[in-house]
Amino acid sequence: MTSPKRLDETEPGAQVRVVRLLSSDARQRLMQLGLVPGTIVSVRQIRSRGPVIVRLRGCTLALDRELARSVEVANDPGPAPGARP
């Protein structure tokens, strides 16, 4: 597994796993959106300005930079939790 980084630092097209939520202020909102540790996220679009576009659990979300900065992810998603080998 690669070292964790923030969601807003990932590359478009990357598939990452949420490692932890960094901001206690944003935790509730992120959890409501389904961004909880263990969730696999596909990064669709990241530009120098504007929202970070991600896809998870069949939904596409536009996250503002502040929320995206609050999500720590790892590049190597590995198997999904509970998946059989």
C-alpha positions in Angstrom: 0.0 0.0 0.0 1.3 3.5 -0.8 1.4 6.2 1.8 -1.9 8.0 2.5 -2.6 11.4 1.0 -5.6 13.8 0.9 -8.3 13.2 -1.7 -7.7 16.6 -3.3 -4.1 15.5 -4.0 -5.0 12.4 -6.1 -4.9 12.2 -9.8 -8.0 11.9 -12.1 -8.7 8.3 -12.9 -7.3 7.0 -9.7 -9.2 4.4 -7.6 -8.5 4.9 -3.9 -9.7 3.7 -0.6 -10.7 6.1 2.2 -8.3 5.6 5.1 -9.6 8.2 7.6 -11.5 11.4 8.0 -9.2 14.2 9.1 -11.6 16.9 10.1 -13.9 16.5 13.0 -16.0 19.4 11.7 -16.5 17.7 8.3 -16.9 14.1 9.6 -20.7 14.1 9.9 -21.2 15.5 6.4 -18.6 13.1 4.8 -20.3 10.2 6.5 -23.7 11.3 5.3 -22.2 11.3 1.7 -20.9 7.7 2.2 -17.2 8.7 2.5 -16.3 6.4 5.4 -13.1 4.5 6.1 -12.9 1.5 3.8 -15.0 3.0 1.0 -13.5 2.7 -2.5 -13.7 6.0 -4.5 -13.0 6.6 -8.2 -11.6 10.1 -8.8 -13.2 11.5 -11.9 -12.0 15.1 -12.1 -9.7 17.4 -10.2 -8.8 20.8 -11.6 -6.8 23.6 -10.1 -10.1 25.3 -9.1 -13.5 24.0 -8.5 -14.9 20.9 -7.0 -13.4 17.4 -6.8 -15.6 15.0 -8.8 -15.7 11.4 -7.4 -17.8 8.3 -7.9 -18.6 5.9 -5.1 -21.3 3.3 -4.5 -22.9 4.1 -7.9 -23.2 7.8 -7.2 -21.2 10.8 -8.6 -20.5 13.5 -6.1 -19.0 17.0 -6.4 -17.0 17.8 -3.3 -15.7 21.2 -2.5 -12.0 21.5 -1.8 -12.5 21.9 1.9 -14.3 18.5 2.2 -11.9 16.8 -0.2 -9.0 18.0 2.0 -10.6 16.3 4.9 -10.4 12.8 3.4 -7.2 10.8 3.7 -6.9 8.1 1.0 -4.5 5.4 -0.1 -3.8 4.6 -3.8 -3.8 0.9 -3.4 -7.5 0.0 -2.7 -6.9 -3.7 -2.2 -9.8 -6.0 -1.7 -13.1 -4.6 -0.5 -13.9 -5.2 3.2 -15.6 -8.6 3.6 -14.5 -9.7 0.1 -13.6 -13.3 -0.4 -10.2 -14.2 -2.0 
